[in-house]
Amino acid sequence: SQKIEQNSEALNIQEGKTATLTCNYTNYSPAYLQWYRQDPGRGPVFLLLIRENEKEKRKERLKVTFDTTLKQSLFHITASQPADSATYLCAWYNFNKFYFGSGTKLNVKP
Amino acid sequence: DVKVTQSSRYLVKRTGEKVFLECVQDMDHENMFWYRQDPGLGLRLIYFSYDVKMKEKGDIPEGYSVSREKKERFSLILESASTNQTSMYLCASSWEDSNQPQHFGDGTRLSIL
C-alpha cells in the first residue's frame, strides 16, 4: 500500500537558520506533492504544490524539492522566524484520495 | 478567501449516542472530505464526496456514515459512538481537479465518554 512518512521527531532550530523537513514516500510515485502548515488547534493550511516534473518550487522564504529517484521531497524555510513554528504536513494524491504524512513539528527559537 | 466552517469546536458525547458533525463551505467546491487526526497517526480519510449525494469510503469508514444533500454541506455521522472515536475531526473542501489544494476547517475535538 502507498505510504508517506515524515520525521516524527520535532525539529529545533535557531532563528535565522534554514529549516529542512523531509517527506519520504514508498511504492507508488505521486504525480505531485503538497505541503501544509498546521498550527495548534487549527486546520492545515496549504502552502505549496510541486509536480513530479518540477525539481524545485519557491514561494518567498519557502522552497520545496522533489526527487523521484530518492522518493523524497524536502521542504526548506530560509531565514526562519519564531512565527514559523508549527507542524508541517506533506500530502500526495493517488487513486482519488489524499494521503497525509503525520507531520513534523518545527520549533524556531529566538 | 475560502471558508470551511465546522459546527462545533468541542463536543462531548456518551457511548452509544448518535453524533452529527456538520461542515459548510462557501466556495462552491465539488469535493468535500472528512478526516480524523490522532497523535502519531496523522490525518486519516474517513469519507469523501465529489458531488451532491455522492460519497466514497476513505481508509477508515467503519462506524461512520456521511450525508451530502446540498453542495455546500457535508455531514459526518457516528452511528453509535464509541470511546475509540474520541479524536479531532477535520473537514476539508477543494475544487474538482485532483491537484487542487484542500481547504480545512478548524476541526471539532470530539470526546466520547
Chai-1 contact restraints between the chains, C-beta under 6 A:
chainA,res_idxA,chainB,res_idxB,connection_type,confidence,min_distance_angstrom,max_distance_angstrom,comment,restraint_id
A,Y32,B,N99,contact,1.0,0.0,6.0,A-B,restraint_1
A,R42,B,D106,contact,1.0,0.0,6.0,A-B,restraint_2
A,G43,B,L90,contact,1.0,0.0,6.0,A-B,restraint_3
A,G43,B,F104,contact,1.0,0.0,6.0,A-B,restraint_4
A,G43,B,G105,contact,1.0,0.0,6.0,A-B,restraint_5
A,G43,B,D106,contact,1.0,0.0,6.0,A-B,restraint_6
A,G43,B,G107,contact,1.0,0.0,6.0,A-B,restraint_7
A,P44,B,F104,contact,1.0,0.0,6.0,A-B,restraint_8
A,F46,B,P101,contact,1.0,0.0,6.0,A-B,restraint_9
A,Y93,B,S98,contact,1.0,0.0,6.0,A-B,restraint_10
A,K97,B,L45,contact,1.0,0.0,6.0,A-B,restraint_11
A,F100,B,G42,contact,1.0,0.0,6.0,A-B,restraint_12
A,F100,B,L43,contact,1.0,0.0,6.0,A-B,restraint_13
A,G101,B,G42,contact,1.0,0.0,6.0,A-B,restraint_14
A,S102,B,G42,contact,1.0,0.0,6.0,A-B,restraint_15
